[in-house]
Amino acid sequence: MVPVYDAAHSTDAYLVKNLLEQEGLASYIRGEYLQGGLGDIPVNGMMQVCVDAADVRRARAIIDAWNSSSAAFADDDDDDVAGSADERAEARPAAAGMSNFGRVLAVGLLGAAVGGGLTWAGLRQSASVSMLDYDGDGRPEEHFFYSGNVLARYENDRNHDGRIDEVIWYDRNGSPSRGQSDNDFDGRMESTSRYLHGQWQSGESDDDGDGRVDYRSDAISGVLYSEQWLDDQGRVSKQIRYKHGIPVDGEIDSDHDGVLDTRRSYDRRGEITRSGTL
């Protein structure tokens, strides 16, 4: 993932994240939990909105257009935004955070200011959090973050050690869109998942923490279709294909030279039934 926006705080980051996702771009907030840990210390440059490398150019264009329309709004409507500098900073991205910039610029700036301010205020008032503490130790294991009546994010401490090890984000319809998990409970979110129309689509993990993907999986309509394991040079060392979630066949690099050389067939339990040289 490539950083495309340095956020001043979590609200700023989520405004840009939501803006990108409204335009169809998946995004991820790096350093999301720093603000809570640093308290009043500024987090500028430490909380970043990131996108896939293929989406960088489009994402930056969207953000630049958002910044431009926000600046125009701020210049023309200073007298219409009452309160402190912080309140004006909140009103600016709220009014500009719409997906269709042409319409925003076409309407009157005063109308955009009023409508955007009311929308942002409504969203802030409707945000809520629900928590569950299963073992009664005063540290909730599950956290549910809502925007209005729609679930926006879910966090879970699965091993009850006081650290979140699973996070799932939801789209505006309340369907899962992506997730992260720490499956070995070492404090590092090594696995990511993506969803399409609320169903699991793909996943990958960096199990050894070297910054490279070690494992990938793909699904069709939420059902596992293929798995791949990669060596330290990013080459596929083993892969298995599935039919209706049942292993069928695959290949393996038996001599570790970077070339798949052996084909295998599997039964329903994943046992090898046939093996031969490619």
Residue pairs with C-beta under 8 A, 6 or more apart in sequence:
1 28
1 30
1 50
1 51
1 52
1 53
2 50
2 51
2 52
2 53
2 56
3 30
3 48
3 49
3 50
4 48
4 49
4 50
4 51
4 56
4 59
4 60
4 63
5 13
5 16
5 48
5 49
5 59
5 63
6 44
6 45
6 47
6 48
7 13
7 16
7 29
7 43
7 44
7 47
7 48
7 49
8 42
8 43
8 44
8 47
8 89
9 35
9 43
9 47
10 29
10 32
10 35
10 47
11 90
12 47
12 93
13 29
13 32
13 47
13 48
13 49
14 29
15 93
15 94
15 97
16 27
16 49
16 63
16 66
16 93
17 27
17 29
17 49
18 97
19 62
19 63
19 66
19 97
19 99
20 26
20 27
20 49
20 51
20 59
20 62
20 63
21 27
21 171
21 177
22 98
22 99
23 58
23 62
23 99
25 51
25 55
25 58
25 59
25 62
26 51
26 52
26 55
26 177
26 178
26 194
27 49
27 50
27 51
27 59
28 49
28 50
28 51
28 178
29 47
29 48
29 49
29 50
30 47
30 48
30 49
30 50
31 43
31 46
31 47
31 48
32 47
34 43
34 46
34 47
35 43
35 47
38 46
51 59
65 101
66 93
66 96
66 97
66 101
67 96
69 96
69 101
69 104
69 105
70 92
70 93
70 95
70 96
72 105
72 109
73 92
73 95
73 96
73 109
73 112
73 113
74 88
74 92
76 109
77 109
77 110
77 113
78 88
80 110
80 113
80 114
81 87
81 88
81 91
81 92
81 113
81 117
90 120
91 113
91 116
91 117
91 120
94 116
94 117
94 119
94 120
94 123
95 104
95 112
95 113
95 115
95 116
95 117
95 120
96 104
96 116
97 116
97 120
98 104
98 116
104 112
123 147
123 148
126 146
126 147
126 148
126 149
127 145
127 146
127 147
128 145
128 146
129 143
129 144
129 145
129 146
130 143
130 144
130 146
131 140
131 142
131 143
131 144
132 140
132 141
132 142
133 139
133 140
133 141
134 141
134 142
134 160
135 141
135 160
137 160
139 157
139 160
139 162
140 157
141 156
141 157
141 158
141 160
142 154
142 155
142 156
142 157
143 153
143 154
143 155
143 156
143 164
144 151
144 153
144 154
145 151
145 152
145 153
145 154
145 155
146 152
147 172
150 170
150 172
150 173
150 174
151 170
151 174
152 169
152 170
153 167
153 168
153 169
153 170
154 166
154 167
154 168
154 170
155 164
155 166
155 167
156 164
156 165
156 166
156 167
157 163
157 164
157 165
158 165
158 166
158 185
159 165
159 185
161 185
163 182
163 185
163 187
165 181
165 182
165 183
165 185
165 189
166 179
166 180
166 181
166 182
167 179
167 180
167 181
167 189
168 176
168 178
168 179
169 176
169 177
169 178
169 179
170 176
170 177
171 177
173 198
175 195
175 197
175 198
176 195
176 198
176 200
177 194
177 195
178 192
178 193
178 194
178 195
179 192
179 193
179 194
179 195
180 189
180 191
180 192
180 193
181 189
181 190
181 191
181 193
182 188
182 189
182 190
182 191
183 190
183 191
183 205
184 190
184 207
188 209
190 205
190 206
190 207
190 209
191 203
191 204
191 205
192 203
192 204
192 205
193 200
193 202
193 203
194 200
194 201
194 202
194 203
195 201
199 219
199 221
199 222
200 219
200 222
201 218
201 219
201 222
202 216
202 217
202 218
202 219
203 216
203 217
204 213
204 215
204 216
204 217
205 213
205 214
205 215
206 212
206 213
206 214
207 214
207 215
208 214
210 232
212 230
212 232
212 234
213 230
213 234
214 229
214 230
215 227
215 228
215 229
215 230
216 227
216 228
216 230
217 224
217 226
217 227
217 228
218 224
218 225
218 226
219 225
223 242
223 244
223 245
224 242
224 245
225 241
225 242
226 239
226 240
226 241
226 242
227 239
227 240
227 242
228 236
228 238
228 239
229 236
229 237
229 238
229 239
230 236
230 237
231 237
231 253
231 256
231 258
233 258
235 253
235 258
236 253
236 260
237 252
237 253
237 256
237 260
238 250
238 251
238 252
238 253
239 250
239 251
239 252
239 260
240 247
240 249
240 250
240 266
241 247
241 248
241 249
241 250
242 248
246 268
247 266
247 267
247 268
247 270
248 265
248 266
249 263
249 264
249 265
249 266
250 263
250 264
250 266
251 260
251 261
251 262
251 263
251 264
251 278
252 260
252 261
252 262
252 264
253 259
253 260
253 261
253 262
254 261
254 262
255 261
260 278
261 277
261 278
262 275
262 276
262 277
262 278
263 275
263 276
263 277
263 278
264 272
264 274
264 275
265 272
265 273
265 274
265 275
266 272
266 273
267 273
